[in-house]
Amino acid sequence: MLQWQCVCSQAVASLSLLKHLAHGSPVARQLLTRDGLVGALRSLWPHAAAATWGPLLHELLGLLANLLPDCAEAKARVALEGAAAGEAGAGGAAGGGAAAGAGGGSLLGGLQAVLFGVSGIRFAE
Protein backbone atom coordinates (compact mmCIF):
# COMPACT_ATOMS: atom_id res chain seq x y z
CA MET A 1 0.00 0.00 0.00
CA LEU A 2 2.83 2.39 0.82
CA GLN A 3 4.40 1.77 -2.61
CA TRP A 4 1.09 2.67 -4.35
CA GLN A 5 0.87 5.89 -2.30
CA CYS A 6 4.39 6.82 -3.40
CA VAL A 7 3.57 6.11 -7.07
CA CYS A 8 0.32 8.06 -6.74
CA SER A 9 2.13 11.03 -5.16
CA GLN A 10 4.67 11.04 -7.98
CA ALA A 11 1.89 10.89 -10.58
CA VAL A 12 0.06 13.78 -8.90
CA ALA A 13 3.24 15.89 -8.83
CA SER A 14 3.98 15.09 -12.48
CA LEU A 15 0.43 15.91 -13.57
CA SER A 16 0.60 19.18 -11.65
CA LEU A 17 3.85 20.14 -13.37
CA LEU A 18 2.43 19.29 -16.80
CA LYS A 19 -0.79 21.15 -15.98
CA HIS A 20 1.16 24.32 -15.27
CA LEU A 21 3.35 23.82 -18.33
CA ALA A 22 0.29 23.55 -20.61
CA HIS A 23 -1.41 26.58 -19.07
CA GLY A 24 -1.26 29.48 -21.51
CA SER A 25 1.25 27.82 -23.83
CA PRO A 26 -0.08 26.66 -27.20
CA VAL A 27 3.36 25.33 -28.14
CA ALA A 28 3.55 23.20 -24.98
CA ARG A 29 0.03 21.88 -25.61
CA GLN A 30 0.93 20.85 -29.16
CA LEU A 31 4.17 19.15 -28.08
CA LEU A 32 2.59 17.35 -25.13
CA THR A 33 -0.20 16.08 -27.35
CA ARG A 34 2.16 15.02 -30.12
CA ASP A 35 4.37 13.20 -27.61
CA GLY A 36 1.54 10.96 -26.42
CA LEU A 37 0.24 12.66 -23.29
CA VAL A 38 -3.37 11.69 -24.00
CA GLY A 39 -2.41 8.00 -24.11
CA ALA A 40 -0.65 8.37 -20.76
CA LEU A 41 -3.72 10.05 -19.30
CA ARG A 42 -5.90 7.22 -20.61
CA SER A 43 -3.72 4.74 -18.73
CA LEU A 44 -4.08 6.76 -15.50
CA TRP A 45 -7.81 7.28 -15.95
CA PRO A 46 -9.07 4.05 -14.30
CA HIS A 47 -7.05 4.82 -11.16
CA ALA A 48 -8.16 8.45 -11.05
CA ALA A 49 -11.82 7.64 -11.72
CA ALA A 50 -12.01 4.76 -9.23
CA ALA A 51 -12.63 7.06 -6.29
CA THR A 52 -14.22 9.90 -8.35
CA TRP A 53 -12.39 12.40 -6.14
CA GLY A 54 -8.94 13.04 -4.78
CA PRO A 55 -5.70 14.62 -5.93
CA LEU A 56 -5.05 12.24 -8.85
CA LEU A 57 -8.44 12.95 -10.44
CA HIS A 58 -8.12 16.67 -9.63
CA GLU A 59 -4.74 17.00 -11.35
CA LEU A 60 -5.75 14.85 -14.32
CA LEU A 61 -8.85 16.97 -14.94
CA GLY A 62 -6.85 20.17 -14.38
CA LEU A 63 -4.30 19.06 -16.94
CA LEU A 64 -7.08 18.30 -19.43
CA ALA A 65 -8.61 21.73 -18.78
CA ASN A 66 -5.28 23.37 -19.62
CA LEU A 67 -4.44 21.05 -22.52
CA LEU A 68 -7.63 21.42 -24.56
CA PRO A 69 -8.00 25.17 -25.25
CA ASP A 70 -6.86 26.12 -28.75
CA CYS A 71 -5.48 22.62 -29.42
CA ALA A 72 -7.59 20.80 -31.97
CA GLU A 73 -5.27 17.77 -31.95
CA ALA A 74 -5.65 17.33 -28.17
CA LYS A 75 -9.44 17.64 -28.43
CA ALA A 76 -9.56 15.04 -31.17
CA ARG A 77 -7.33 12.63 -29.26
CA VAL A 78 -9.31 12.96 -26.04
CA ALA A 79 -12.52 12.27 -27.94
CA LEU A 80 -11.32 9.58 -30.33
CA GLU A 81 -8.08 7.91 -29.22
CA GLY A 82 -8.95 4.43 -28.02
CA ALA A 83 -12.61 4.69 -29.05
CA ALA A 84 -12.36 1.85 -31.60
CA ALA A 85 -11.01 -0.49 -28.92
CA GLY A 86 -13.82 0.59 -26.60
CA GLU A 87 -16.49 -0.18 -29.19
CA ALA A 88 -15.18 -3.70 -29.58
CA GLY A 89 -14.53 -4.52 -25.95
CA ALA A 90 -16.08 -2.05 -23.53
CA GLY A 91 -19.33 -0.98 -25.09
CA GLY A 92 -18.17 2.10 -26.96
CA ALA A 93 -16.77 5.40 -25.84
CA ALA A 94 -19.86 6.57 -24.02
CA GLY A 95 -20.85 3.23 -22.57
CA GLY A 96 -17.56 1.80 -21.38
CA GLY A 97 -17.67 3.18 -17.86
CA ALA A 98 -14.57 3.96 -15.86
CA ALA A 99 -13.12 0.72 -17.14
CA ALA A 100 -13.20 2.17 -20.65
CA GLY A 101 -9.88 3.86 -19.99
CA ALA A 102 -8.30 0.54 -19.08
CA GLY A 103 -9.69 -1.88 -21.65
CA GLY A 104 -10.37 0.57 -24.43
CA GLY A 105 -12.59 3.54 -25.01
CA SER A 106 -11.73 7.18 -25.22
CA LEU A 107 -10.81 9.38 -22.30
CA LEU A 108 -13.92 11.42 -23.08
CA GLY A 109 -16.03 8.26 -22.88
CA GLY A 110 -14.59 7.44 -19.46
CA LEU A 111 -15.31 10.96 -18.23
CA GLN A 112 -18.88 10.76 -19.52
CA ALA A 113 -19.34 7.46 -17.73
CA VAL A 114 -18.19 8.93 -14.41
CA LEU A 115 -20.36 12.02 -14.80
CA PHE A 116 -23.50 10.47 -16.27
CA GLY A 117 -23.25 6.76 -15.45
CA VAL A 118 -22.38 3.80 -17.63
CA SER A 119 -25.48 4.19 -19.79
CA GLY A 120 -24.49 7.71 -20.83
CA ILE A 121 -26.65 10.80 -21.08
CA ARG A 122 -30.40 10.21 -21.19
CA PHE A 123 -32.84 12.87 -22.22
CA ALA A 124 -36.52 12.88 -21.32
CA GLU A 125 -38.73 12.03 -24.25
mmCIF file of the C-alpha atoms, coordinates in Angstrom:
data_MODEL
# 
_entry.id   MODEL 
# 
loop_
_atom_site.group_PDB 
_atom_site.id 
_atom_site.type_symbol 
_atom_site.label_atom_id 
_atom_site.label_alt_id 
_atom_site.label_comp_id 
_atom_site.label_asym_id 
_atom_site.label_entity_id 
_atom_site.label_seq_id 
_atom_site.pdbx_PDB_ins_code 
_atom_site.Cartn_x 
_atom_site.Cartn_y 
_atom_site.Cartn_z 
_atom_site.occupancy 
_atom_site.B_iso_or_equiv 
_atom_site.pdbx_formal_charge 
_atom_site.auth_seq_id 
_atom_site.auth_comp_id 
_atom_site.auth_asym_id 
_atom_site.auth_atom_id 
_atom_site.pdbx_PDB_model_num 
ATOM 1   C CA . MET A 1 1   ? 0.000   0.000  0.000   1.00 0.00 ? 1   MET A CA 1 
ATOM 2   C CA . LEU A 1 2   ? 2.834   2.386  0.815   1.00 0.00 ? 2   LEU A CA 1 
ATOM 3   C CA . GLN A 1 3   ? 4.397   1.766  -2.609  1.00 0.00 ? 3   GLN A CA 1 
ATOM 4   C CA . TRP A 1 4   ? 1.086   2.665  -4.347  1.00 0.00 ? 4   TRP A CA 1 
ATOM 5   C CA . GLN A 1 5   ? 0.869   5.887  -2.299  1.00 0.00 ? 5   GLN A CA 1 
ATOM 6   C CA . CYS A 1 6   ? 4.389   6.818  -3.404  1.00 0.00 ? 6   CYS A CA 1 
ATOM 7   C CA . VAL A 1 7   ? 3.573   6.113  -7.069  1.00 0.00 ? 7   VAL A CA 1 
ATOM 8   C CA . CYS A 1 8   ? 0.323   8.063  -6.737  1.00 0.00 ? 8   CYS A CA 1 
ATOM 9   C CA . SER A 1 9   ? 2.126   11.032 -5.162  1.00 0.00 ? 9   SER A CA 1 
ATOM 10  C CA . GLN A 1 10  ? 4.667   11.036 -7.984  1.00 0.00 ? 10  GLN A CA 1 
ATOM 11  C CA . ALA A 1 11  ? 1.895   10.893 -10.581 1.00 0.00 ? 11  ALA A CA 1 
ATOM 12  C CA . VAL A 1 12  ? 0.064   13.779 -8.899  1.00 0.00 ? 12  VAL A CA 1 
ATOM 13  C CA . ALA A 1 13  ? 3.239   15.886 -8.826  1.00 0.00 ? 13  ALA A CA 1 
ATOM 14  C CA . SER A 1 14  ? 3.979   15.086 -12.478 1.00 0.00 ? 14  SER A CA 1 
ATOM 15  C CA . LEU A 1 15  ? 0.435   15.913 -13.571 1.00 0.00 ? 15  LEU A CA 1 
ATOM 16  C CA . SER A 1 16  ? 0.601   19.185 -11.649 1.00 0.00 ? 16  SER A CA 1 
ATOM 17  C CA . LEU A 1 17  ? 3.847   20.137 -13.367 1.00 0.00 ? 17  LEU A CA 1 
ATOM 18  C CA . LEU A 1 18  ? 2.427   19.292 -16.804 1.00 0.00 ? 18  LEU A CA 1 
ATOM 19  C CA . LYS A 1 19  ? -0.794  21.148 -15.984 1.00 0.00 ? 19  LYS A CA 1 
ATOM 20  C CA . HIS A 1 20  ? 1.158   24.318 -15.266 1.00 0.00 ? 20  HIS A CA 1 
ATOM 21  C CA . LEU A 1 21  ? 3.354   23.823 -18.327 1.00 0.00 ? 21  LEU A CA 1 
ATOM 22  C CA . ALA A 1 22  ? 0.289   23.553 -20.609 1.00 0.00 ? 22  ALA A CA 1 
ATOM 23  C CA . HIS A 1 23  ? -1.410  26.580 -19.071 1.00 0.00 ? 23  HIS A CA 1 
ATOM 24  C CA . GLY A 1 24  ? -1.262  29.483 -21.508 1.00 0.00 ? 24  GLY A CA 1 
ATOM 25  C CA . SER A 1 25  ? 1.253   27.821 -23.832 1.00 0.00 ? 25  SER A CA 1 
ATOM 26  C CA . PRO A 1 26  ? -0.079  26.655 -27.199 1.00 0.00 ? 26  PRO A CA 1 
ATOM 27  C CA . VAL A 1 27  ? 3.357   25.330 -28.136 1.00 0.00 ? 27  VAL A CA 1 
ATOM 28  C CA . ALA A 1 28  ? 3.553   23.197 -24.979 1.00 0.00 ? 28  ALA A CA 1 
ATOM 29  C CA . ARG A 1 29  ? 0.028   21.876 -25.609 1.00 0.00 ? 29  ARG A CA 1 
ATOM 30  C CA . GLN A 1 30  ? 0.929   20.852 -29.157 1.00 0.00 ? 30  GLN A CA 1 
ATOM 31  C CA . LEU A 1 31  ? 4.170   19.151 -28.084 1.00 0.00 ? 31  LEU A CA 1 
ATOM 32  C CA . LEU A 1 32  ? 2.590   17.348 -25.128 1.00 0.00 ? 32  LEU A CA 1 
ATOM 33  C CA . THR A 1 33  ? -0.204  16.076 -27.353 1.00 0.00 ? 33  THR A CA 1 
ATOM 34  C CA . ARG A 1 34  ? 2.155   15.024 -30.117 1.00 0.00 ? 34  ARG A CA 1 
ATOM 35  C CA . ASP A 1 35  ? 4.374   13.205 -27.605 1.00 0.00 ? 35  ASP A CA 1 
ATOM 36  C CA . GLY A 1 36  ? 1.539   10.960 -26.419 1.00 0.00 ? 36  GLY A CA 1 
ATOM 37  C CA . LEU A 1 37  ? 0.238   12.658 -23.286 1.00 0.00 ? 37  LEU A CA 1 
ATOM 38  C CA . VAL A 1 38  ? -3.373  11.685 -24.003 1.00 0.00 ? 38  VAL A CA 1 
ATOM 39  C CA . GLY A 1 39  ? -2.407  8.000  -24.106 1.00 0.00 ? 39  GLY A CA 1 
ATOM 40  C CA . ALA A 1 40  ? -0.650  8.368  -20.762 1.00 0.00 ? 40  ALA A CA 1 
ATOM 41  C CA . LEU A 1 41  ? -3.723  10.054 -19.296 1.00 0.00 ? 41  LEU A CA 1 
ATOM 42  C CA . ARG A 1 42  ? -5.900  7.218  -20.609 1.00 0.00 ? 42  ARG A CA 1 
ATOM 43  C CA . SER A 1 43  ? -3.719  4.738  -18.735 1.00 0.00 ? 43  SER A CA 1 
ATOM 44  C CA . LEU A 1 44  ? -4.084  6.756  -15.498 1.00 0.00 ? 44  LEU A CA 1 
ATOM 45  C CA . TRP A 1 45  ? -7.813  7.284  -15.945 1.00 0.00 ? 45  TRP A CA 1 
ATOM 46  C CA . PRO A 1 46  ? -9.075  4.045  -14.298 1.00 0.00 ? 46  PRO A CA 1 
ATOM 47  C CA . HIS A 1 47  ? -7.048  4.817  -11.163 1.00 0.00 ? 47  HIS A CA 1 
ATOM 48  C CA . ALA A 1 48  ? -8.160  8.450  -11.046 1.00 0.00 ? 48  ALA A CA 1 
ATOM 49  C CA . ALA A 1 49  ? -11.823 7.643  -11.718 1.00 0.00 ? 49  ALA A CA 1 
ATOM 50  C CA . ALA A 1 50  ? -12.008 4.763  -9.233  1.00 0.00 ? 50  ALA A CA 1 
ATOM 51  C CA . ALA A 1 51  ? -12.629 7.064  -6.285  1.00 0.00 ? 51  ALA A CA 1 
ATOM 52  C CA . THR A 1 52  ? -14.217 9.896  -8.350  1.00 0.00 ? 52  THR A CA 1 
ATOM 53  C CA . TRP A 1 53  ? -12.394 12.402 -6.139  1.00 0.00 ? 53  TRP A CA 1 
ATOM 54  C CA . GLY A 1 54  ? -8.938  13.039 -4.778  1.00 0.00 ? 54  GLY A CA 1 
ATOM 55  C CA . PRO A 1 55  ? -5.704  14.617 -5.929  1.00 0.00 ? 55  PRO A CA 1 
ATOM 56  C CA . LEU A 1 56  ? -5.048  12.245 -8.848  1.00 0.00 ? 56  LEU A CA 1 
ATOM 57  C CA . LEU A 1 57  ? -8.441  12.954 -10.438 1.00 0.00 ? 57  LEU A CA 1 
ATOM 58  C CA . HIS A 1 58  ? -8.121  16.667 -9.634  1.00 0.00 ? 58  HIS A CA 1 
ATOM 59  C CA . GLU A 1 59  ? -4.740  17.004 -11.348 1.00 0.00 ? 59  GLU A CA 1 
ATOM 60  C CA . LEU A 1 60  ? -5.751  14.848 -14.322 1.00 0.00 ? 60  LEU A CA 1 
ATOM 61  C CA . LEU A 1 61  ? -8.846  16.967 -14.942 1.00 0.00 ? 61  LEU A CA 1 
ATOM 62  C CA . GLY A 1 62  ? -6.851  20.166 -14.384 1.00 0.00 ? 62  GLY A CA 1 
ATOM 63  C CA . LEU A 1 63  ? -4.299  19.055 -16.943 1.00 0.00 ? 63  LEU A CA 1 
ATOM 64  C CA . LEU A 1 64  ? -7.080  18.303 -19.432 1.00 0.00 ? 64  LEU A CA 1 
ATOM 65  C CA . ALA A 1 65  ? -8.606  21.730 -18.784 1.00 0.00 ? 65  ALA A CA 1 
ATOM 66  C CA . ASN A 1 66  ? -5.276  23.373 -19.617 1.00 0.00 ? 66  ASN A CA 1 
ATOM 67  C CA . LEU A 1 67  ? -4.436  21.054 -22.521 1.00 0.00 ? 67  LEU A CA 1 
ATOM 68  C CA . LEU A 1 68  ? -7.633  21.419 -24.555 1.00 0.00 ? 68  LEU A CA 1 
ATOM 69  C CA . PRO A 1 69  ? -7.997  25.174 -25.249 1.00 0.00 ? 69  PRO A CA 1 
ATOM 70  C CA . ASP A 1 70  ? -6.864  26.124 -28.746 1.00 0.00 ? 70  ASP A CA 1 
ATOM 71  C CA . CYS A 1 71  ? -5.477  22.621 -29.419 1.00 0.00 ? 71  CYS A CA 1 
ATOM 72  C CA . ALA A 1 72  ? -7.588  20.795 -31.973 1.00 0.00 ? 72  ALA A CA 1 
ATOM 73  C CA . GLU A 1 73  ? -5.269  17.771 -31.952 1.00 0.00 ? 73  GLU A CA 1 
ATOM 74  C CA . ALA A 1 74  ? -5.652  17.331 -28.172 1.00 0.00 ? 74  ALA A CA 1 
ATOM 75  C CA . LYS A 1 75  ? -9.437  17.643 -28.430 1.00 0.00 ? 75  LYS A CA 1 
ATOM 76  C CA . ALA A 1 76  ? -9.560  15.036 -31.171 1.00 0.00 ? 76  ALA A CA 1 
ATOM 77  C CA . ARG A 1 77  ? -7.330  12.632 -29.264 1.00 0.00 ? 77  ARG A CA 1 
ATOM 78  C CA . VAL A 1 78  ? -9.312  12.962 -26.041 1.00 0.00 ? 78  VAL A CA 1 
ATOM 79  C CA . ALA A 1 79  ? -12.517 12.274 -27.943 1.00 0.00 ? 79  ALA A CA 1 
ATOM 80  C CA . LEU A 1 80  ? -11.317 9.577  -30.333 1.00 0.00 ? 80  LEU A CA 1 
ATOM 81  C CA . GLU A 1 81  ? -8.082  7.914  -29.215 1.00 0.00 ? 81  GLU A CA 1 
ATOM 82  C CA . GLY A 1 82  ? -8.949  4.428  -28.017 1.00 0.00 ? 82  GLY A CA 1 
ATOM 83  C CA . ALA A 1 83  ? -12.605 4.690  -29.052 1.00 0.00 ? 83  ALA A CA 1 
ATOM 84  C CA . ALA A 1 84  ? -12.355 1.851  -31.602 1.00 0.00 ? 84  ALA A CA 1 
ATOM 85  C CA . ALA A 1 85  ? -11.014 -0.495 -28.924 1.00 0.00 ? 85  ALA A CA 1 
ATOM 86  C CA . GLY A 1 86  ? -13.816 0.592  -26.600 1.00 0.00 ? 86  GLY A CA 1 
ATOM 87  C CA . GLU A 1 87  ? -16.487 -0.181 -29.189 1.00 0.00 ? 87  GLU A CA 1 
ATOM 88  C CA . ALA A 1 88  ? -15.176 -3.700 -29.575 1.00 0.00 ? 88  ALA A CA 1 
ATOM 89  C CA . GLY A 1 89  ? -14.527 -4.521 -25.947 1.00 0.00 ? 89  GLY A CA 1 
ATOM 90  C CA . ALA A 1 90  ? -16.082 -2.053 -23.530 1.00 0.00 ? 90  ALA A CA 1 
ATOM 91  C CA . GLY A 1 91  ? -19.327 -0.981 -25.088 1.00 0.00 ? 91  GLY A CA 1 
ATOM 92  C CA . GLY A 1 92  ? -18.168 2.104  -26.956 1.00 0.00 ? 92  GLY A CA 1 
ATOM 93  C CA . ALA A 1 93  ? -16.765 5.400  -25.845 1.00 0.00 ? 93  ALA A CA 1 
ATOM 94  C CA . ALA A 1 94  ? -19.860 6.574  -24.023 1.00 0.00 ? 94  ALA A CA 1 
ATOM 95  C CA . GLY A 1 95  ? -20.846 3.228  -22.572 1.00 0.00 ? 95  GLY A CA 1 
ATOM 96  C CA . GLY A 1 96  ? -17.563 1.804  -21.383 1.00 0.00 ? 96  GLY A CA 1 
ATOM 97  C CA . GLY A 1 97  ? -17.671 3.180  -17.857 1.00 0.00 ? 97  GLY A CA 1 
ATOM 98  C CA . ALA A 1 98  ? -14.566 3.960  -15.856 1.00 0.00 ? 98  ALA A CA 1 
ATOM 99  C CA . ALA A 1 99  ? -13.117 0.722  -17.141 1.00 0.00 ? 99  ALA A CA 1 
ATOM 100 C CA . ALA A 1 100 ? -13.200 2.173  -20.653 1.00 0.00 ? 100 ALA A CA 1 
ATOM 101 C CA . GLY A 1 101 ? -9.881  3.864  -19.994 1.00 0.00 ? 101 GLY A CA 1 
ATOM 102 C CA . ALA A 1 102 ? -8.295  0.538  -19.085 1.00 0.00 ? 102 ALA A CA 1 
ATOM 103 C CA . GLY A 1 103 ? -9.690  -1.877 -21.648 1.00 0.00 ? 103 GLY A CA 1 
ATOM 104 C CA . GLY A 1 104 ? -10.368 0.573  -24.429 1.00 0.00 ? 104 GLY A CA 1 
ATOM 105 C CA . GLY A 1 105 ? -12.588 3.543  -25.006 1.00 0.00 ? 105 GLY A CA 1 
ATOM 106 C CA . SER A 1 106 ? -11.735 7.181  -25.217 1.00 0.00 ? 106 SER A CA 1 
ATOM 107 C CA . LEU A 1 107 ? -10.812 9.381  -22.296 1.00 0.00 ? 107 LEU A CA 1 
ATOM 108 C CA . LEU A 1 108 ? -13.917 11.422 -23.084 1.00 0.00 ? 108 LEU A CA 1 
ATOM 109 C CA . GLY A 1 109 ? -16.028 8.264  -22.875 1.00 0.00 ? 109 GLY A CA 1 
ATOM 110 C CA . GLY A 1 110 ? -14.589 7.444  -19.461 1.00 0.00 ? 110 GLY A CA 1 
ATOM 111 C CA . LEU A 1 111 ? -15.306 10.956 -18.233 1.00 0.00 ? 111 LEU A CA 1 
ATOM 112 C CA . GLN A 1 112 ? -18.882 10.757 -19.517 1.00 0.00 ? 112 GLN A CA 1 
ATOM 113 C CA . ALA A 1 113 ? -19.343 7.456  -17.725 1.00 0.00 ? 113 ALA A CA 1 
ATOM 114 C CA . VAL A 1 114 ? -18.187 8.932  -14.409 1.00 0.00 ? 114 VAL A CA 1 
ATOM 115 C CA . LEU A 1 115 ? -20.363 12.018 -14.802 1.00 0.00 ? 115 LEU A CA 1 
ATOM 116 C CA . PHE A 1 116 ? -23.502 10.466 -16.266 1.00 0.00 ? 116 PHE A CA 1 
ATOM 117 C CA . GLY A 1 117 ? -23.248 6.759  -15.446 1.00 0.00 ? 117 GLY A CA 1 
ATOM 118 C CA . VAL A 1 118 ? -22.383 3.798  -17.629 1.00 0.00 ? 118 VAL A CA 1 
ATOM 119 C CA . SER A 1 119 ? -25.479 4.188  -19.793 1.00 0.00 ? 119 SER A CA 1 
ATOM 120 C CA . GLY A 1 120 ? -24.491 7.708  -20.833 1.00 0.00 ? 120 GLY A CA 1 
ATOM 121 C CA . ILE A 1 121 ? -26.654 10.797 -21.082 1.00 0.00 ? 121 ILE A CA 1 
ATOM 122 C CA . ARG A 1 122 ? -30.395 10.212 -21.186 1.00 0.00 ? 122 ARG A CA 1 
ATOM 123 C CA . PHE A 1 123 ? -32.838 12.866 -22.217 1.00 0.00 ? 123 PHE A CA 1 
ATOM 124 C CA . ALA A 1 124 ? -36.522 12.878 -21.318 1.00 0.00 ? 124 ALA A CA 1 
ATOM 125 C CA . GLU A 1 125 ? -38.733 12.027 -24.245 1.00 0.00 ? 125 GLU A CA 1 
# 
